[in-house]
């Protein structure tokens, strides 16, 4: 990010960290992964999750991520899948993203996104090599806005509820079947969702279920379309996955952006899903005037 106005401040100055050399801290994505034999391999069909998408980041590195449709033209993914396309100066992503919904009604659909935004603009100050060491207090959540809407897709429910709500909350994720840009998507087995730690207060944790390339991928309450997180990072040493919390301010950000940027409803459940967003907005307004 050679032209980034924030970069000269350093990540510790910008987002309030005590300087501990985060610029040279190990990035979990740069560490060779532990043997995949330790990751549960039992997979199920993800065909019922038409909202799950694969994302090709059209940058020089040909990065790829995963995501989830919140509306016909709004995709939730990780901020780091946005701000490094290419390394940006904070004026807005200058690249494009190719998004595929493999389980859309009638067959896979592909769209392009030419605009996106992270929830926390401070992500523009970070570097690809150490973003998760320097961005621990940030929300690794962002949105892609498709040039044309997807059709034949249902959308997930999400709320301000802070998960986990029970001690043994069962969740499952839609993940890639291999660390390849053209890999298929599958549903993991159910595992237990663990609460956020003090080191990464904005992320809940599970045992590791991902192989790689799943940043931004959706985590659901087991057996439902209730969205409770999106993948942010994995820990190859302890074999853990981290999932962005979607409650509180994150929820409000998502609802406001879906309301502002969504296209007309698509078929396949969009009316009911977007109606739920409208109901949530109306409910928030009522609370604010009490």
N, C-alpha and C positions, 0 to 999 in steps of 0.2 A: 504494500500500500504506500508506494513512494510519495504520493501526493496527499496522503491523509493528514488533515490538520491536527487530528488527535494523536497521531502516532508519536510525535515528538515529546508528548507528555509522559509516555510510558504507561503501561497498563496499571501499575500500582497507583500512580497519581490520578489517573482518570476515574477509576472505579473503587478507590478507597482501600486497596489492599496494603498491608504492611509488606514492604519490599523484601521478598525472600528468594529473589532470583527466578521469578516465574518465567522470564523470557527464555530460560534454559531448562525449565522443568520438563519432565518427560510427558509427552502427549500420548495418551493411551492408543491413539490411532496410528502413531508412528512406531510403536513397539511391536515386534513380530508376535502374532497371536500365539497363545498357548495351544497345544494340540486340541483339535476339535472333538477328539474322542470324549472329552469331559462335558461336552454340551449335549443336552437331550436331543436325540435325533428323531424321536417319534413326532411325525407331522400329520396334520389332517388337512382336508380340503378347505381352502379359503374362499370357495366360489360364492358363498352367501354374502361375502363382504365386498359388494360391488363398489363401495366407497374407497377401498384401498387402491393406491396408485404407485407406479414406479416412475422415478424421475431421473432423467439424464441431464446433468449439468453441462451445458454446452460451452465449456471452457477448455483451455489448452490441456489440462490434466484429464479431461473426459471423466470427471467425477460422476458418481451416481448415488442417489438417495432413495428414500421411500417416503410416502406421505398418505394423507387421507383427505378426501373431498368433504368440505363442510357445506358447500352449496355448488350449483352447477359449474361455476367458474372460479371457485375459491378453494385452494388446496393448502392444508396445514402441513408444514414440514419443519425441519430444524433451521434455525438462523444461520448456522454455518454452511448450510447448503445454498444459501442465498448470497451472503456477503463476499464470498470468494469467487465470484463469477463475473468478471475476473476480479482480482484484488482491487477494491474500489476505493474511491476517495470520500465516500459518505454522501455523495450527491444522488445516489440511487444506483441500483444494480444496472450494469450496462450490457449484460449478457442476456441469453435466453435459456429456457428450460423446455425440454420435451417431456410431456407427461402422458403416460399410458394407463388407462383403466382396463385391466385385462378381463374383469368379470362384469363389465357393463352388459345390460340386457341387449341381446342381438349381436353380441360379439365385442371384441376389444376395440377401444377407441383411443385415438392419439390426438393430443392438442399441444399447442405451443403457449408458453407464458412469456410475455415480454416485459412484465413488470412484477416486482415483488418487494416486500418490506420485512425486516426483522421487527420483533416487538421492541427490543432494546436497541436504540440507534448506536449505543456504545460498542456494539459488535463490530461496527465498521473500523474501529481502532485496533482490533486484534489481528493477530497473524495466524495463518493457517497452521504453522508448525506448533503453536502453543496456546491456541485459543481456549482450550478447556482448562489449562493451568491458570490463565490470566482472567478468565471470565466466570469464575465460580459463583459470583453474586448475580450474574445476569440470567435472563430467561432465554434458553436456547430454543426459541419458538419464533416462527415466521410464516408468512403467507405468500403464496404464488397466486397471481390473478391471470387466468387463462384468457387468451384472445377470443376463443369461442367456447361456449359452455359444453360440458359433457351432458349426454342424455341417457335415460334408462338406468339411472343410478339412484340408490337410496342413500340416505345420509345418517350419520350417527347422532345420538343424543349426547349432550354434555351439559354440565351444570357447575354451579359454584361450590358443590360439595368437595370437601377435602378428603381424599382417599389416602390410605385405607381407612374404612369406617369400622372394620372388624379385625380381630387378631389374625384370622386366617382367610383374608380376602383373596378369592381365586380370580386370576386374570389370565388372559392368553393374548398373544400378539400375532399379527400378520407380518411375516418376515420373508426374506429371500431364501431360496433353496440352495444358493451357492453365492460365492463372492464374485459375481459376474454381472455386467450391466443388463444382460438379456435373460437373467435367471428368473424362473417363475416365482410366484408367491404361494405360501402355505401358512396354515394356522398351527401355532405351537400347541403343545400340551398345556394344561392348566398348571400354573405355579402360584405361589403365595406372593402377594405384593407387600413389600416392607417399606416403612416410612422413611422420609428424607433424613439425611445425616447433617451434622453441623457443617461439614466441609462443603457439601453441595445442597444447600437448603431448598433449592427449587426443583430437586429431582427425587422421585421415589426410586426404589431399587427392587430388582428380582435377581434370581440366579440367571446366569447367562443363557439366553435362548437364541441369540443372533450369531451369524457367521461373519457378517460385515456388509457394508453398503445399505444398512437399515436405518441410518439416521433419519429421523422424522417419521418413522413407521409407527402405526397405531397399536395401542394397547387397550384392550377391552375387558370389562367385567366378563368373566367366563360365561359363554352361552348367550350373550346379549350384544347389542350394538351401542352400549353405553361406553363412550370413549373416556378413558381415565388418564391417558398419557401418550407421549410420543417419544421415541428413542433419541437420546442425546449422545451417549458414549457407552463404551464397554470397558471393563477392567479385565485385561487378559491374565493378570496375575491371580486375582481372587475369583475370576470367572463370574462376574456380575454385569448386569445391564442396568443402565440408568435411564429413567423415563421422566420427561418434563411434566411437572404438575400443571394441571389445566384449571385449577380453582382460582378464586379470588380475582386479582387484577388480570391474570391471563384470560380467564373466562370472559371478563368484561371487554378486553381488547378484541377477542375473537368475535363476540357477538356484535360489537360495534362495526367491525370491518366487514363481516358477512352482510350486515344490514346495508352498509354503504356501497358495497361493490358487487353484490350478487347480480346475476343476470335474471331474466324472467324464469320462473320455475320450469324444470325439465320434467319428463315423465318418469314413472317408476318410483314414486314415493317422495318426490321433491316437494310437492305441495304440503304434505303433512310435516315434513322435516323443517321447511322454512316457516311454516305456520308456528311451529314450536319456538323458533327464534323470535318471531314477532311477539308471541305470548310472553317470552322472557323479557324482551325489551319493555313491553307494556307493564309487566310486573315491577321491573326496576324503576320505571318512572313513577309508579304509584308509591313505592317505598320512599323515593326521594322527596315527595311532597308531603309526607306524613310528619 
